[in-house]
Structures are given as structure tokens and as C-alpha cells.
Amino acid sequence: MSDNIIQIKNWMRSPAALRGIDRQIQDLADKLEELMDSKEQSVSDLEDLLQWAIDTKVPMQDSRIQSSLEQFVDDVCLDDEPVKIASFHTISTLIEDLDEVIIENIVDLTKKRLEALRLKWQLINDLK
């Protein structure tokens, strides 16, 4: 049993394992960046929509606004269930939920980076 543990520890310190962790870090960073960009684009589109509606004095019941709000929901909603925007609170909730997922991804990315840094630190220390 202890031989297996030693082999696992040695493998974890190997360049192949570190490259694997580095790939995981990059994949997670890419996913996080994509999620943040998507959120920013969706919020920006919503800002533009609301400004257009104000400028042209279009009521909320207008089919163009409703269609754009449905698109916004499709872009930011994390649930499979369709959400109907009945109030600004719904928009706030959707964005806050998305922020929570982004924060969770940031924490995961930080943990992964720290794991890789710790293993690299150990590898350098083992070279003495």
C-alpha cells in the first residue's frame, strides 16, 4: 500500500503530471474568461436595449423588447426552465446567479493554480 502512495506522490511531481495540471488550469481559465465575456456582452446588450426603449419611448409590452428580454434570459439563465422577466428583480437575480458561478470558477482556478505552484515548489525543493 505504501509503495502505491509513493508512486502516486512521485507521479504527481513528474513533468507529465504538472503539464496535465497546467492544461486543466488553462481550460478552466478559458471557461472563466468565456463566461465573463458572455455576461458582459449580455449586460451591455440589455443596457443598449433599455436605452433604446427610453430614447424611442417604447413601452415594456412592445414585442421587440420582449423578444430581446427573452434573448437576454437565454444568454444568462443557468436553469433549463424558461424564465419570464416580470420585474427588474428577475434580471438582478439572473445576473447575481451568474456572478456566483463566475466566483466559484475563480475560486476553483485559484485552487488549481495553487496546487500546481505547490507541486512545482516541491519538485524544485526535491532537486537539492
N, C-alpha and C positions, 0 to 999 in steps of 0.2 A: 504494500500500500504506500509506504513512504517513498519507494522508488518512483511510483507514478506521480506523486506530488512533486518530487524533484524534477522529473522530466517535464511536467507541466510548467513549473517555475522557469526552467531553462528555456523552454519553448517561448514562454511569454516574453523573455528578454531577447529573443532572437530578432534579427533584422526582418525576417518574414512576418513575424507577429506584429512588429512595430509598423511595417508597411500596411498590414491589414487594418490596424487601428487608425493609421493616418488616412486610409481610404474611407473608413467609417466616419471620421471627423469631417472629411471633405464632403461626403454625401449629406451629412447632417447640416453642414454649413450651407450647402447649396439649397437644401429643402427649406431651411430657415429664411434664406435670402429671397427665395421664390415666394414664400408665404408673406413676408413683409412687403415685397414689391406689389403683390396682388392686393393686399389690404390697402396699401397707399393709393394704388390706382383706383380701387373701388370707392374709397372715401373721396378722392379727388373728383371722380365722375359724379358722385352724389352731390358734392358741393356745387359743381357746374350745373347740374340739373336744377337744384333748388334756386340758384341764382338766375338761371334762365326763366324759371317759373315766376320769380319775383319781377324780373325785368319785363316780361311779357304779360304779366297779370293773369297767369293761367291757374285755375283752381286745382286743388289736390285731386279732385274727382276726374280730371282730364285723363283720357285713356293713354296719352303719351307719357304722362308722369307715372301712372300706374304700371305701365309696361316697363319703364326704366327702374321703378322700385322693385319690380319682380326680378329684373336682371341683377340688381344690387343684391337682393336676397340670395339668388342663385350663386353669386360670386363669393359671398361671405358666410353663408349659413353652413354650419358644421353638421346639422341634422339632416337625415334623409326626408324627414317630414317637411312639407312645404309650409313656409311661414308667411302670414299675411301681415303687412305693415299697417297697423291700425293707429299707431301713435309713434311719436318720436322715441318713446321708451323702448319700443321694439328695435329701432335702429341702434340705440345705445346698447341694449342687451346683446345684439348680434356682434357689434364691434368689441364689446368687453369680452365676450366668449372667445372671439378670435384672438384678442390680446392675451388671454390666459394660455391658449395653445402656443402662441409665439413665446411667451415667457417660459413655458415648460420646455420648449425646444432649446431656448437659450441656456437653461439650466442643464439640460442633457448634454448640450455641446460643451459647456464648461467642464462638466464632469469627465467627458470623454477626453478633452484636451489635457486635463489634469492627470488622468490615468496614463496617457501617452507620455507626458512630461515626467511623471514618476518613474515609469519603466525606463525611459531614456536616462534619467538620473542614475537609476540603479545599474544600468548597463555601463555607464561611464565609471561609476564607483567600482564595479567589478573588474575593470581593466587594470586597476592598480596592482 
